[in-house]
């Protein structure tokens, strides 16, 4: 199953002509393409699906979603920690 997982943007940079970022998913950091949501800034929360940021959301929405994913046991699987 592939879920859109919320994370916090901790760094933004350019790579190969694409706007990229490092996104923190509660201690796990992954490189993410930010090209689809160009107005994202460091400190924003975003939903990431297969390596691409697809939307912005509030910190409250992000934390609530992460709590549900942890409860379901899907967060670790999606982040490749199992």
Backbone as CSV, one residue per row, in Angstrom:
resi,resn,N_x,N_y,N_z,CA_x,CA_y,CA_z,C_x,C_y,C_z
1,UNK,0.847,-1.174,0.000,0.000,0.000,0.000,0.893,1.237,0.000
2,UNK,0.515,2.214,-0.744,1.245,3.488,-0.765,0.361,4.576,-0.192
3,UNK,0.830,5.191,0.859,0.093,6.261,1.515,0.780,7.591,1.272
4,UNK,0.030,8.656,1.363,0.616,9.981,1.417,0.937,10.261,2.871
5,UNK,2.188,10.488,3.196,2.620,10.644,4.580,3.026,12.095,4.828
6,UNK,2.526,12.716,5.901,2.918,14.098,6.203,4.289,14.177,6.844
7,UNK,5.014,15.230,6.493,6.321,15.480,7.076,6.616,16.968,7.061
8,UNK,7.661,17.343,7.792,8.057,18.754,7.907,9.283,19.012,7.050
9,UNK,9.232,20.051,6.233,10.354,20.414,5.375,11.434,21.066,6.234
10,UNK,12.616,20.474,6.226,13.710,21.008,7.038,14.801,21.665,6.198
11,UNK,14.790,21.413,4.888,15.780,22.031,4.007,15.230,22.042,2.585
12,UNK,15.519,23.109,1.841,15.115,23.217,0.442,16.356,23.531,-0.387
13,UNK,16.477,22.855,-1.526,17.620,23.060,-2.409,17.242,22.674,-3.836
14,UNK,18.123,22.949,-4.759,17.923,22.608,-6.170,18.850,21.449,-6.520
15,UNK,18.330,20.483,-7.269,19.132,19.342,-7.701,18.678,18.921,-9.089
16,UNK,19.590,18.946,-10.028,19.256,18.536,-11.384,18.151,19.363,-12.006
17,UNK,18.069,20.627,-11.625,17.042,21.512,-12.157,15.685,21.381,-11.483
18,UNK,15.600,20.553,-10.437,14.341,20.371,-9.707,14.441,20.967,-8.312
19,UNK,13.349,21.510,-7.843,13.257,22.011,-6.468,13.052,20.805,-5.559
20,UNK,14.002,20.593,-4.669,13.990,19.427,-3.793,14.028,19.866,-2.339
21,UNK,13.750,18.938,-1.459,13.826,19.241,-0.044,14.095,18.005,0.772
22,UNK,14.575,18.231,1.976,14.677,17.158,2.964,13.464,17.303,3.860
23,UNK,12.734,16.202,4.010,11.502,16.217,4.790,11.657,15.251,5.960
24,UNK,11.328,15.732,7.145,11.425,14.947,8.375,10.075,14.327,8.703
25,UNK,10.069,13.008,8.813,8.868,12.256,9.173,9.041,11.723,10.588
26,UNK,9.095,12.617,11.556,9.224,12.196,12.951,10.533,11.510,13.256
27,UNK,11.627,12.045,12.722,12.944,11.479,12.995,13.569,10.775,11.808
28,UNK,12.803,10.445,10.814,13.309,9.849,9.583,13.262,10.922,8.499
29,UNK,14.415,11.211,7.879,14.485,12.254,6.858,14.622,11.615,5.482
30,UNK,13.828,12.114,4.535,13.867,11.615,3.160,13.960,12.781,2.185
31,UNK,14.664,12.559,1.080,14.696,13.542,0.008,13.356,13.508,-0.720
32,UNK,12.829,14.698,-1.032,11.501,14.823,-1.624,11.519,15.869,-2.720
33,UNK,10.849,15.583,-3.825,10.693,16.558,-4.894,9.572,17.522,-4.514
34,UNK,9.866,18.825,-4.562,8.891,19.851,-4.184,8.296,20.567,-5.393
35,UNK,8.589,20.102,-6.598,8.199,20.802,-7.823,6.687,20.954,-7.987
36,UNK,5.902,20.021,-7.481,4.446,20.082,-7.661,3.765,21.099,-6.753
37,UNK,4.453,21.505,-5.682,3.899,22.494,-4.749,4.981,23.565,-4.538
38,UNK,5.155,24.436,-5.528,6.304,25.349,-5.526,6.306,26.402,-4.429
39,UNK,5.181,26.630,-3.761,5.155,27.665,-2.721,5.503,27.130,-1.334
40,UNK,5.902,25.869,-1.216,6.310,25.324,0.074,7.596,25.980,0.545
41,UNK,7.710,26.169,1.856,8.881,26.790,2.476,9.396,25.907,3.605
42,UNK,10.640,26.127,4.017,11.168,25.404,5.175,10.260,25.648,6.371
43,UNK,9.991,24.598,7.119,9.105,24.679,8.270,7.674,24.294,7.961
44,UNK,7.294,24.289,6.667,5.949,23.865,6.272,5.809,22.353,6.394
45,UNK,4.593,21.916,6.563,4.266,20.494,6.526,3.655,20.183,5.176
46,UNK,4.010,19.018,4.655,3.522,18.604,3.350,3.173,17.123,3.369
47,UNK,2.276,16.724,2.496,1.982,15.313,2.299,2.883,14.828,1.175
48,UNK,3.597,13.734,1.420,4.528,13.181,0.441,4.022,11.815,-0.004
49,UNK,3.974,11.641,-1.314,3.559,10.364,-1.904,4.613,9.964,-2.924
50,UNK,5.171,8.790,-2.771,6.237,8.227,-3.622,7.324,9.251,-3.957
51,UNK,7.754,10.004,-2.957,8.869,10.920,-3.132,8.524,12.307,-3.627
52,UNK,7.233,12.601,-3.792,6.793,13.902,-4.278,5.876,14.569,-3.266
53,UNK,6.141,15.838,-2.968,5.220,16.626,-2.143,3.984,16.895,-3.001
54,UNK,2.802,16.606,-2.442,1.579,16.781,-3.228,0.623,17.809,-2.649
55,UNK,0.841,18.239,-1.405,-0.003,19.284,-0.825,0.634,19.800,0.457
56,UNK,0.167,20.959,0.886,0.583,21.552,2.159,-0.525,21.277,3.169
57,UNK,-0.140,21.161,4.446,-1.135,21.040,5.494,-0.596,21.675,6.761
58,UNK,-1.496,21.916,7.692,-1.100,22.554,8.949,-0.379,21.541,9.834
59,UNK,0.352,22.060,10.821,1.032,21.175,11.768,0.025,20.298,12.507
60,UNK,-1.122,20.862,12.846,-2.142,20.095,13.558,-2.650,18.931,12.704
61,UNK,-2.919,19.203,11.415,-3.359,18.135,10.510,-2.277,17.068,10.351
62,UNK,-1.030,17.511,10.245,0.078,16.573,10.086,0.205,15.670,11.306
63,UNK,0.177,16.258,12.507,0.325,15.465,13.729,-0.832,14.487,13.916
64,UNK,-2.042,14.922,13.603,-3.209,14.042,13.724,-3.091,12.869,12.755
65,UNK,-2.669,13.142,11.529,-2.518,12.078,10.536,-1.416,11.108,10.932
66,UNK,-0.284,11.633,11.405,0.811,10.765,11.841,0.386,9.871,13.005
67,UNK,-0.406,10.413,13.922,-0.886,9.618,15.053,-1.757,8.461,14.579
68,UNK,-2.629,8.723,13.621,-3.494,7.663,13.085,-2.659,6.607,12.361
69,UNK,-1.677,7.049,11.563,-0.823,6.095,10.846,-0.027,5.227,11.815
70,UNK,0.480,5.842,12.896,1.212,5.059,13.909,0.288,4.040,14.556
71,UNK,-0.912,4.468,14.862,-1.889,3.578,15.496,-2.209,2.386,14.589
72,UNK,-2.295,2.658,13.298,-2.585,1.590,12.331,-1.354,0.722,12.066
73,UNK,-0.169,1.204,12.439,1.054,0.467,12.192,1.589,0.630,10.783
74,UNK,1.041,1.566,10.001,1.446,1.745,8.612,2.606,2.701,8.432
75,UNK,2.882,3.552,9.396,3.914,4.568,9.222,5.290,3.941,9.011
76,UNK,5.667,3.015,9.860,6.974,2.393,9.747,7.114,1.639,8.424
77,UNK,6.043,0.986,7.991,6.083,0.266,6.710,6.300,1.229,5.550
78,UNK,5.575,2.352,5.536,5.701,3.318,4.443,7.072,3.961,4.396
79,UNK,7.704,4.126,5.558,9.022,4.745,5.610,10.137,3.715,5.458
80,UNK,9.774,2.448,5.257,10.773,1.399,5.048,11.525,1.022,6.301
81,UNK,10.877,1.150,7.455,11.548,0.830,8.723,11.261,-0.589,9.184
82,UNK,10.445,-1.330,8.483,10.149,-2.728,8.835,10.936,-3.669,7.978
